[in-house]
């Protein structure tokens, strides 16, 4: 509103240049008003007031002139604001214009130095502060209100407050409230409280309707504190609302109230009581909350009153009374569905009175219908929120949730509305949203019960969720998914026939690899390994096949200790590598796991050998680095395969399965040769080859020609490895005598089988020069030669002669050995020459040799 100008005074031409300049700027602003406001003019005027008037001394005439300029400026700002469009808001320039007018008055000072003049200046600052507060510039607003306060109580000696007019007292009241609001916005709660107290002290001298404003302000501050998270603020909120309630009660006790004021105060008191009750509940003062409820019921009995009573009684453990309050609440014909749902939640969580919840819900369902603010869905959410347990209360909650979900009225309403309305209709969208929400709730709860191994409840929840699936393309996918999880529940309960029925239904709705995988799982669980292997073959033929399913199948089979099925799954994975399909798991890892599984089973030696040979072939095809991998991981894999083949060879040797033993040693040597050349790796290659040849020569189920060919190749390779071993730089090793002995013994036997007597004689001659070669070894070589179908007498005699010579060269000769050798030599002579004189001559020569 405009402020009336002071009476005009005769003024001479101003001598003060600042006043003149200010008047020019005010005129510019007046000319532009009310349609526009120049920000540049406002800025210039601000500079003049701030710089030129700051230290100025005003005469009485100049002071009056300054007041006139201020009033003109203020009235211009009012015109501009009144001319704003409806959608336009107050700007900082508008507020700044009022600020300049107020500052100009404050600098000029009061006319006549009277108290009323100071109050008038304070009113300017109060209204300017209100403008700043309106555009949320709380710091500037607070500064204006503070300045107004200073002006109001500056001149205590110039007049008494008791002589203030009613208008001035009301102004002090408004100023206190406004400053309190600004201080509150800036976080000054203590100051705000003090200012409200000052305003309360003015209540006896202000009209009764102003008490409503003060009580309302206490209520607003209390509500804002109640919304904060910290307990201190929530406790403080109760104090504010109690004070507001006291203000209301004091006002209602005044007998001269008119009907309008009394009605307003009664309504405000009810609001204060309701918020005070909420505050007491928030602060866990439940007895105090019940006292507030009793006070509310003396005036009016709204829906929220029963709700507050229900909350307090539930927390105090007075469950029967809380149940009665629930039905009192339900009997109210209110429209706030969220309040009823919250009440049901309290009874579910705090009282565990599920029967009461059931009765109350179906009353609300009759009252509101299933589509009112998603009533069934929200109650289901409250019932199924708790984690599954064997607690009777939990079981009752699930039973009620299933009863609600399967209720014909709810199902009919949701499904019929979906079919009866056009696509895009708001009711259709709301119905669809609620249906999807209920489906998700039941599904999630079913999953939680499955994880808790409460399979019977899980089955019922999944079946209920299927009732909320629409039979379209997307719904078919959901239905199939539900059927598959139902199958898992039946498998967990060992209900294999029912699981098979469910899976067949799922396959009709959505034939995919997931269904086949579950059939595989069912075969495992029912110990039908043949069917499980059959399902693995089916998986490979599925259009949506992914290798990860075979990995899962392998893990499932191992968990069920079904090695045969696990082997089948790994074999299927291996077949994918030959088709050059890129898989996450390396081929060598699959082979390693496959061999490990086969090792655990009995009588699978041939399969183990088969996959070792397969590994050897793949190594040859793709190369060491690509097959085993690079770096330390690859080296680790090589060592594992080498060691595993070695161990299998040893097992075969203990079982006297010499053919397989030889093959495993050959494979082991091949893998060891992939390691970097070092003393250890070459020695392992060498030893594996020697043991391989030894096993080959011992085997009886291998063709002689094949033995000779293979053994010769291996021994040649063995000699080359030995040469590489000796040639290692800075190895510092000497020729292993035992290796030479073992190698020559194997060569001797091999040449004997090849009937190469001359080669055998060369070997005998070479052995005589090997340190550590014993007489007993020569004797055995002779015996081995004698066992041939066509004994090589010359080779045998040479062997015995070397044995005899080596034995007799010992000072402590073992004459038992000598006697045995002589007997063998005589037997050879007899065999060769029968009973002729040559046989006798040879025998005598042998005896003379011994005597000599």
LOVO-885813 format. One record per residue (C-alpha): x, y, z; residue in one letter. Coordinates in steps of 0.001 Angstrom, whole numbers, plus 524288, in hexadecimal, padded with zeros to 5 digits. Example, Ala and Ser with C-alpha at 12.3 -4.5 7.8 and 13.67 -1.06 7.14 Angstrom:
// LOVO-885813
8300C7EE6C81E78a 835667FBDC81BE4s 
// end
This chain:
// LOVO-885813
800008000080000x 8042680E067FE0Ax 809188160680973x 8033A823AD80A5Cx 80CE882ED8808E4x 80F8A8386D813D3x 8096A845E1812A7x 810DA84E09808E6x 81A0A8585280E2Ex 81EF68642480742x 82C7C8610180286x 83688869D77FCBBx 83F6A865177F1E0x 84756859C37F7F5x 8558185C687FA16x 858B384E917FC0Dx 85D19848DC7EF1Ax 85A6083B287F3C4x 84C1B83E227F636x 84B26844397E8C8x 8516D838827E247x 848BC82F3C7E9EBx 83CA2836C57E5DBx 84099835C77D781x 8423A827177D895x 8352F825A67DFBCx 82EC582D7D7D4BCx 834B6824347CA8Ax 82F5E818897D1E0x 821DD81EFE7D331x 82170821CF7C4A6x 8248D813917C139x 81AA780E5D7CB1Bx 81203807127CC41x 814987FF0E7C00Cx 8233D7FD937C1A4x 82E5E7FF227CB2Cx 83C208029C7C6E8x 846277FAB37CE4Bx 8507C804D07CA92x 848A680FE67D0D8x 846C6807D77DD30x 855628054A7DDC4x 858BA813A77DC05x 84F08817A57E681x 854BA80D9B7EFB8x 86253813557EDA0x 85D7F8212B7F04Ax 856C181D1D7FCF5x 86216814C280181x 86D3681E147FE10x 867F482BF77FE36x 85E8282B13809AFx 86690822468127Dx 86D9E82D72819AFx 863FE83862816A8x 85E7484180820F4x 8501E8445B81E43x 84950850D2821E0x 83B0A84F9B82561x 83717854AE817EAx 8405884B3D810F9x 83B488402981988x 82D5B8430781556x 831DC8433480719x 8388683612808E2x 82C178306A80ED0x 824528355080319x 82DD482EC67F9BAx 82CE18223180180x 81E058225080119x 81E1E824F57F275x 82772819B77F05Cx 81F4F810947F8CDx 81297814007F1F4x 81927811BE7E4D0x 81D6F8042D7E92Ax 80F71801357ED73x 80A41805787E024x 814187FCD57D936x 810AD7F0F37E17Bx 802097F3467DFEFx 803F87F3BF7D12Dx 80A997E6577D0A6x 803DC7DB8E7C901x 7FDE77D0167D055x 808E67C6E57CC5Bx 8138B7D0F47CF44x 81AC77D09E7DC22x 821547DAE77E47Cx 82F947DCE17E076x 83BA47E1457E7C4x 83AE67EE9B7E118x 82D547F0D07E6B5x 831F07ED457F45Fx 83E417F5727F29Fx 835E58015C7EF34x 82ED57FFE87FC41x 83BD97FDD680319x 840EA80ACF7FDB3x 834A1811CE80248x 8365080C2481001x 844E480F3D81085x 8424881D4080C2Bx 838D381F0B81785x 84253818FD8212Ex 84D80821DA81C9Bx 8451082E1381CDFx 8401082AD282A83x 8333282CF283169x 82C14839DB82FA4x 82AF18406483CB1x 831ED8350F842E9x 824B882F8D84746x 822038213D84A4Fx 8178D8207A83FC8x 821978249283587x 82AA5819AE8398Dx 81F578101983916x 81BF7814E782B67x 82A068127A826CDx 8295F804FD82D3Ax 81CFA8022682571x 824708052B818EEx 82F057FB5E81CB3x 824C67F149820E5x 81DD57F1C4813CFx 82ADA7F17980C8Bx 82EBA7E5A58147Dx 821E97DF0F810B7x 825357E19180253x 832977DB6A803F8x 82CA07CFE580B4Dx 822E07CDCE8005Ax 82DD27CBB27F66Bx 835227C32780051x 8403D7CCA98030Dx 83FA27C96881169x 84C727CFDE8156Fx 8484A7DD1B81007x 83AB97DB53815B4x 840897D87182313x 849127E4A68223Ex 83D0F7ED0D81F40x 8353E7E74982A7Fx 840A07E92D833C6x 841E07F77082FB2x 833577F93C831BCx 834A97F39683F72x 83F9A7FD0F842A3x 837818089A83DEDx 82B748048484586x 832728043A85294x 83CE180E8184FE5x 836A481A3485630x 831F1814FD8633Ex 832D9822A5868FFx 82AEB8293885E72x 81EAC821DF8617Cx 819A5816498691Ex 815B58097986318x 809AF809DC86B77x 80564815B8863B8x 8069C80E74856C4x 7FA7180DCA84EA5x 7F3A5800E384BB5x 7F8AE801EE83DD1x 806BD80318842A4x 8054E7F7A484C00x 7FFE37EF3B840EFx 80B877F39C838E5x 814D37EF098439Ex 80D857E20D843B1x 80E9B7E09A834CFx 81CEC7E47683558x 81FEC7DA4083FB5x 819577CF79837B0x 820017D3C682B0Dx 82D677D46B83163x 82B227C715837A9x 827EA7C12682A54x 834487C6E782440x 83CB47C26882FA2x 836D57B4B882E75x 83A387B3F982000x 848477B7AF8235Bx 8493D7AD2382DE1x 847C47B63D8397Fx 83DDD7ADFE840E8x 841397B3CB84E2Cx 83F367C1B284942x 832957BDC58427Cx 82D7F7B7C984F17x 831057C422856A4x 82A097CCAD84CA5x 81DD07C44B84D50x 81E567C5EE85C0Bx 81F057D4BA85A48x 813347D41585140x 80C097CBD985B53x 80E887D67086568x 8071D7E00C85CC1x 7FAF97D76385BECx 7F33F7DE8F866AEx 7F41B7EB5585EECx 7F1247E62A85145x 7E4347E19684B7Bx 7E0497D38C84E59x 7E18A7CF1384029x 7F0347D1A4840CFx 7F17D7C64F84A73x 7EE0A7BD2283F44x 7F9CC7C24083789x 803147BFDC842E9x 7FDD77B246845B0x 7FEA57AF2A83725x 80CD87B37983712x 80FFA7AAA384295x 8094E79F8F83B3Dx 811257A1EF82EBBx 81E1B7A23F835FFx 81A65795EC83D5Cx 816B478EC7830D0x 8238F7927882A2Ex 82B2C78D2B835DBx 8231A780CB835E9x 8272677DEA827E4x 8359A77DB882B81x 83CB0770F782E25x 843C47746883AC3x 83D0A771328479Bx 8408A77E7884D8Ex 838AA785E78434Bx 82D3977C9184494x 82CFA77E6F85351x 82DAD78D388518Dx 8222B78CBE8481Ax 8195E787F48531Bx 81CE1793F485B5Bx 8192279D2E85042x 80C0B796A484E06x 809087964085C93x 80B977A4F585D30x 802C37A70C8516Fx 7F85A79EE885841x 7F9957A7638646Ex 7F7C17B39A85C1Bx 7EB537ADBC8564Cx 7E60D7A9978637Cx 7E87E7B71B8693Ex 7E1707BD6885DD2x 7D5D47B43885F02x 7D47A7B7E486D5Ax 7D15F7C5FB86983x 7C2DA7C80386AD7x 7C1A07D320860F7x 7C4F07CA7A8553Bx 7BC157CB0E84990x 7B7C77BE93842B8x 7C1517BFDA8375Cx 7CD347C16E84026x 7C8D77B645848F1x 7C6D37AD3F83D43x 7D4457B09D837CBx 7DAA87AE51844E9x 7D3A07A13D846BBx 7D84379C9C83961x 7E60F7A10F83C1Fx 7E5E379A4B8494Bx 7E1EB78D7A842C6x 7ECF878EEF83908x 7F684791B384403x 7F1AB785EB84BA7x 7F2F377D0283FDEx 800BC781A283D03x 8042B7810E84B6Cx 7FF567730084BB7x 807D776FDB83FEAx 8135977658846BAx 8113D76E8285326x 810A9761F484B27x 81CE9765DD843EEx 823C57681C850E7x 81E6F75B2B8562Fx 8167376206860B5x 80B13758AF85ED9x 803C275BB486B73x 8043E76A3D8684Dx 7FF617672585A9Fx 7F3A27600686066x 7F08976BD6868DFx 7F0AC7743585C8Ex 7E78C76A4F85625x 7DE1476BA486197x 7DE8E77A7986014x 7DBD07794F85184x 7D007770AA853EEx 7CA3377B1A85CA9x 7C93878419850E5x 7C7DE77B4E844E9x 7CA8676D268417Dx 7D16176D178345Cx 7D77C7616682D7Ex 7E52A7656E83164x 7E1677650983FE2x 7DF1E7566683FADx 7EB82754BE837C7x 7F39C75BF684201x 7ED67753EE84CCDx 7F0457476B84551x 7FEA574AE9843D1x 8005A74E5985220x 7F9227426685736x 800B37394184E39x 80DA273EB28530Bx 8092F73D5686130x 805EA72EFF85EE1x 7F755730E88612Bx 7F3C8728AE85567x 7E574726208583Ex 7E2C9734B485985x 7EAB47371F84D1Ax 7E23372D318460Dx 7D5E57343884A8Cx 7DB8E74110845A9x 7DE3C73A9B8388Ax 7CFE973749836C7x 7CBFE744CE83BA4x 7D4D974A648312Bx 7CF6274176826A8x 7C1827455382A2Fx 7C49A75381826C0x 7C0077566181901x 7CCB375D3881576x 7D37775E4380870x 7E1B075D3480CCCx 7E51D74F59808B2x 7F3627518080C2Fx 7EF77753CD81A64x 7E823746D581AF7x 7F39173FBF814B8x 7FCF4745A481E9Ax 7F3DE74154829A8x 7F3887337482451x 802587339382393x 8034D73777831EBx 7FA6172C47835EDx 80235722D182D62x 80F82726FE83249x 80CD472A908407Cx 80124722598448Fx 801E87168483B82x 7F3057160B83B93x 7F1957106E82DEFx 7E35C70C6882FCEx 7DFCC71A74832F8x 7E77E71F288272Cx 7E0247159E81E7Fx 7D2DD71A198235Ex 7D6727288482257x 7DC17726E7814A0x 7CFEF720A580F05x 7C79472B4D81538x 7D0247356780E65x 7CF7272D8E801CEx 7C09D72E4B80229x 7C15073CBF8053Dx 7CB59741067FB1Ax 7CC25736107F116x 7D8BE72FB07EC32x 7DD1673AF67E38Ex 7DCCD745CB7EDA2x 7EAFB74A567EEF2x 7EFDA73C627ECD7x 7EA5F737E37F9E6x 7ECBF729257F818x 7FA8572B1A7F2E2x 7FEAC733EA7FE0Fx 7F92572ADA80886x 7FFF371F5580215x 80CA6726FC80293x 80B16728E18114Dx 807EB71A8981365x 813487154180B78x 81D9271F0E80FB0x 82341716B881AB7x 82D7070C5D81795x 828356FE5581759x 8292B6F69C823F1x 822836EB6982AE8x 81C2F6F4DF8346Ax 80D4A6F2A88355Ex 80AEA7012F83325x 812CD700C082691x 80B366F4DF821E2x 7FE5E6FBD5824AFx 802C8707C481D12x 805F06FF6381141x 7F8CE6F86E81262x 7F19B7056A8129Ax 7F9BE70AA480741x 7F6206FE9D7FF3Bx 7E7CF7002A802E2x 7E7F770E577FE68x 7EF9470B597F1F8x 7E65F7003C7EE37x 7D9DA707867F1A2x 7D062706667E64Fx 7CB60714417E7C0x 7D90171A107E6B0x 7DCF8711437DB65x 7D062713B17D402x 7D1597226E7D5BFx 7DF6C723527D14Ex 7DEAA719E47C5DDx 7D13771E657C132x 7D52372C9A7C192x 7E13C729717B9B2x 7D925722BC7AF32x 7CDD572C4D7AF3Bx 7D568738F47AD82x 7DC7F73E307A1C0x 7EB4E73E467A151x 7F0AC74ADA7A711x 7E4DD74D827AFB2x 7E9167528E7BD0Cx 7E119748617C45Cx 7E6D473DC27BBC7x 7F48B742B87BE93x 7F1C2743527CD3Bx 7EC347358D7CCFAx 7F7E7730807C566x 8014A737427CEA4x 7FAAA731437DA87x 7FA51723C97D440x 808C87244E7D0FDx 80BD07291B7DEB7x 8043971DD67E502x 80AD97141A7DBFEx 818357197B7DFB9x 814E5719067EE49x 8106970AE17EDD2x 81BD2706F37E53Ex 825D270D797EE22x 81FD8707797FA41x 81F9E6FA307F394x 82E176FBA77F07Bx 831236FF5C7FE8Ax 829B46F3738039Bx 830F96EAFF7F9CCx 83E026F00B7FECDx 8395B6ED6480CB1x 836316DF6180841x 827C56E13380B49x 823F86DACB7FE80x 8157A6D85D80112x 812E46E6C3803B6x 81B6F6EA2A7F81Fx 813166E1A17EF23x 806826E8297F3B3x 80C266F5CB7F1F9x 811266F2EE7E444x 804196ECF47E072x 7FD116F9067E5B2x 80630701E77DDEFx 802456FACC7D178x 7F4336FF447D381x 7F8CA70D327D083x 7FF28709DC7C388x 7F82970E877B745x 7F8437048D7AC57x 7FF8970C8D7A21Fx 80D2870AAC79C60x 813DE710B27A815x 80AA3709AB7B154x 80E126FC947AB3Fx 81C486FEF37AE86x 818997021C7BC91x 80FF16F61B7BD57x 81ACD6ED487B86Ex 8244B6F3607C1F3x 81AB96F10A7CD20x 818D96E2ED7C900x 8277F6E0DF7C8F2x 829326E5FD7D6B6x 81DB26DD9F7DAFAx 825006D20C7D558x 830CF6D57F7DDBAx 828296D5827E9D5x 822926C81E7E67Cx 830336C2D17E3E6x 834946C7F07F12Cx 8292F6C0607F747x 82CCE6B4387EF11x 81F7A6B5077E84Bx 825446B1007DB40x 818936AD137D495x 8124B6BA207D789x 81ECE6C1187D37Bx 81E796B9DF7C66Bx 8104C6BE137C429x 8139B6CC3B7C6FFx 81F6A6CBD67BDEFx 817716C6097B2E4x 80DD66D1437B469x 8190A6DB157B468x 81EAF6D51D7A802x 811A56D68C7A10Ex 810CF6E4EC7A4CDx 81F096E8887A242x 828156DDF079CFBx 835DF6E2197A08Dx 842A76DD037A5DFx 83F316E0F17B3E2x 834346D6E47B3DEx 83D256CC477AE9Cx 847526CFBB7B8D3x 83D2F6CDD67C37Bx 839CD6C08D7BDADx 848436BD787BE71x 8485C6C1CA7CCAFx 83C836B96B7CF90x 8434E6ADA97C974x 84EE96B00C7D266x 8468D6B1647DE84x 83EE36A50A7DB62x 84BA069D927D899x 847C269B4C7CA74x 8552D69D7C7C469x 8510F698837B70Cx 846586A2BC7B5F6x 84F886AD537BB03x 8597C6AA1E7B05Cx 84E7B6AA3C7A65Bx 84A9E6B7FE7AA9Dx 858AD6BC7E7A8AFx 857A46B83479A80x 84ACA6BF8D79945x 850FF6CBE079E9Dx 85B326CBB3793E4x 8506B6CBD7789A9x 848D16D74878FA1x 8483C6E3E67879Ex 84B1F6EBED793D6x 8563E6E32279846x 8612A6E9847A014x 86D766E2347A480x 86B6B6E7567B252x 8603B6DDA87B3BBx 869DE6D2777B217x 872826D8577BCA0x 866C36D91F7C594x 8631F6CB227C215x 870BA6C6A27C5B5x 8703B6CDB17D2D3x 862CA6C80F7D5A9x 867616BA4F7D25Cx 873696BB8C7DB16x 86AE66C0AC7E62Bx 8623F6B4A17E48Dx 86E786ABF07E3FBx 86A686A72D7D691x 877B76A6107D016x 8726069F997C3DAx 869606AB277C104x 874026B5047C433x 87D1D6AE157BABBx 872836AE747B050x 870D86BD1A7B24Fx 87F786BF9B7B15Fx 880836B7297A53Fx 875D06BF6679F0Fx 87D5C6CBB17A272x 889976C5E079C36x 8823D6C38F78FA7x 87FDB6D23F78EA4x 88E6E6D56278E17x 890866CD8A781C4x 885DD6D5BA77B56x 88E406E1C677E5Fx 883CE6E7AA78718x 888EF6F1F879074x 886746EDC679E74x 889236F4707AB47x 88FAE6E8737B13Ax 89C916E3CA7AB61x 89CF66D68E7A4BCx 8A82D6D2017AD61x 8A00F6D4F67B992x 894C56CCCC7B478x 89DF76C18D7B13Ex 8A4766C2487BE81x 8975A6C1B97C581x 892C56B6B57BCCBx 89EDF6AE847BFB2x 89DB06B17E7CE3Bx 88FB16AC877CE28x 893736A0347C6B9x 89E7B69D8D7D05Dx 8946369D887DB5Bx 88CDF6928B7D4BFx 8910E684607D461x 893A267CE17C7D9x 894B7689327BF87x 8A30E687817BC29x 8A058686787AD9Ex 8987B693397ADE9x 8A33469A127B58Ex 8AD2A695A47AB69x 8A401699EA7A095x 8A3346A7EC7A5B1x 8B1BB6A89D7A87Fx 8B3DC6A4DB79A4Ex 8A9AC6AF0C79668x 8B1206B95579E2Dx 8BDAA6B5147976Ex 8B72D6B64678A29x 8B1B16C3CB78D1Ax 8BF186C7F0791E8x 8C4C66C3B8784E7x 8B9D76CA7177D2Ex 8B95B6D7CA783B2x 8C6BE6D90778A1Bx 8CB326D98179827x 8C86F6E7C479B47x 8BAD96E7DE79570x 8B70C6DB0079BB3x 8BD236DC247A93Bx 8BDE96EAE27A9F9x 8C9666F4047AB8Fx 8D1C36F73F7B754x 8D1296F1027C4A7x 8C3076EC777C2CDx 8C6A26E4F57B6A0x 8D26E6DEE77BD52x 8C9DA6DAC07C8A5x 8C0756D3FC7BF4Dx 8CBBB6CCDE7B887x 8D0D76C7E77C582x 8C3546C3427C976x 8C1326BB6F7BCF8x 8CF036B5E27BD8Ax 8CDAE6B1F27CBC0x 8BFFE6AC667CA09x 8C4756A3E77BE81x 8D04869F617C686x 8C79269B977D1F9x 8BE7A6940A7C918x 8CA2668CD67C35Bx 8CE6E689067D103x 8C0B5684357D416x 8C0A467C017C7B0x 8CDF7676797CB46x 8C9016725B7D8AAx 8BDBF66B977D1B9x 8C75B665837C7F4x 8C02E66BF57BCBDx 8CCE366E0E7B58Bx 8C76C672A17A898x 8BFB667DD27AEC0x 8CB2B680757B7C2x 8D40C6827A7ABFAx 8CA3768B6E7A553x 8C884693F77B176x 8D74A695347B32Dx 8D892699057A4EEx 8CE086A3717A683x 8D45B6A8597B300x 8E18B6A9BF7AC22x 8DAEA6B13C7A125x 8D4C26BAEB7AAAFx 8E1596BC6F7B286x 8E8726BFD37A5FCx 8DFB56CC047A4D4x 8E5F96D1E27B0ECx 8F1A86DAFF7AFA0x 8FE336D3147AE4Bx 904226D17E7BBBCx 90AC56C6EA7C3ABx 8FDF96C2C37CA09x 8F56D6C2977BDDBx 8FF5E6BB2A7B57Bx 901886B1087C01Dx 8F2D76AECB7C0EEx 8F2146AD177B214x 8FD7D6A3967B265x 8F82C69B847BD9Bx 8EA7B69AE67B7BAx 8F002695DD7AAD7x 8F83368B4B7B17Ex 8EC8C686E37B99Cx 8E41D686DC7AD63x 8ED9F67DD97A63Fx 8EEB5675307B22Fx 8DFDC673CD7B2C9x 8DF3C6710F7A42Ex 8E94E6661C7A548x 8E1AC660527B096x 8D470660E17A99Fx 8CF896541A7A3CDx 8C3CF6598D79C3Fx 8CBB8661807927Dx 8D10D65C9078595x 8DF98659DC785FBx 8E257661D6779DBx 8DAAE66D5A77F63x 8E21366C6878C44x 8EF3966C5778552x 8EBAB677F777CCDx 8E5CE6807B78796x 8F01467CFF791CBx 8FB2567FDE7884Fx 8F59668D5A78567x 8F3C76907A793D1x 9018268C057974Dx 907306944578C51x 8FF7C69FE279180x 9041C69CA779F2Cx 9126369D1879AEEx 910296AA5479472x 909F86AF8A7A0F7x 915B16AA917A89Ax 91EDA6B19279F61x 916EE6BE327A130x 917966BC307AFD0x 9265C6BAE37AFC2x 9277A6C6A77A6B2x 9201E6CFC87AFE5x 928A46DBCC7B277x 92ECF6DC347C008x 926E46D0637C417x 932726CA777CB20x 92C8E6BCD37CA37x 933BE6B0467C72Bx 92EDB6A53A7BEA0x 9253C69D627C69Ax 92ADD68FA37C78Ex 91DB9689C07CB19x 917DF68F987BEC3x 9227F689267B656x 9208767C2B7BD22x 911B767CB77BBAAx 9128E6814C7AD8Fx 91BFE6767F7A9A4x 913FD66C1A7B075x 907E96707F7A8DCx 90FB46711D79C2Ex 915236636879EC2x 9077265DE77A06Fx 9024F66543794B9x 90D4C6606278BC3x 90B1E652C4790E2x 8FCED6536678C9Cx 901796586777F83x 90B2D64CD477F06x 91687655FD77CDDx 9210464DE3783B7x 92C3B6561C77EE1x 925D26625F784BDx 923EF65B3379179x 9327065788791E1x 935D2665E078FA7x 92CDA669C179AD7x 9336165F967A3A0x 940906650F7A036x 93BA0672F27A2FCx 935C166EBA7AFF8x 942B2669077B46Fx 94838676B27B3EDx 93D2367D267BB88x 940A367F9C7C9BAx 936EA679897D2E6x 9329066EAF7C9CEx 9318D662797D25Bx 934236540D7D00Dx 92628651267D3A1x 92160659E37C873x 92A14652787BECBx 924C6645B37C451x 916B964A5C7C23Bx 919F264E987B476x 91EF4640E17B1D8x 912F263ABA7B7C4x 90A2D6439D7AF7Cx 9113463F447A349x 90FA5630DC7A70Ax 900E2632707A84Cx 8FF30635A6799EBx 8F8EA62B747913Fx 9057962AF9789ABx 90FB562E26793E8x 91B586361B78F3Cx 925CB62D4279543x 930ED63632791B8x 92A79641FD79802x 926C0639FA7A404x 934846347B7A58Ex 93A376421F7A425x 930FB647057AEAEx 934A463BD27B7EAx 9432063D837B537x 9425064C007B8D0x 93A816488A7C4FAx 9449663E237C8B0x 9500C646FC7C643x 94A11652307CE0Cx 94678649117D952x 953CE6429D7DA43x 95AA864FC47D9D2x 954D6652D17E707x 95DBC64E8C7F281x 95183649DD7F983x 94B8A642EF7EDF6x 93E1A63CFA7EFA2x 940BC62EE77EB65x 9325562BAC7EB8Fx 930FB634E27E013x 93D1962ED37D9E1x 9374C6214C7DB3Bx 92A62625BF7D563x 9314E62C1B7C9E2x 9398C61FCC7C767x 92D57617747C795x 926AD620527BDCBx 93287620517B4EFx 933A5611767B592x 9251F610617B282x 9270E619557A6D7x 93274610F97A20Ex 92A68604AB7A39Dx 91EE160AB979CAEx 9275C60F477918Bx 9301C6030A78FCAx 927D35F89B79636x 9309E5EDB079C2Ax 93BD35EE9C7928Cx 94A285F085795FBx 948CF5FF3679328x 93F0F600BD79E57x 948565F9987A7AFx 953B5601D27A33Dx 94C0B60E9C7A55Cx 9478760A1C7B2C5x 9557A606D47B6EFx 95A40613EB7B1FBx 94FF661AFD7BA2Dx 9541D613287C64Ax 9627C616347C3EFx 95EF9624927C28Dx 958BA6245C7CFC8x 9642A61CE37D632x 96DA2626717D032x 
// end
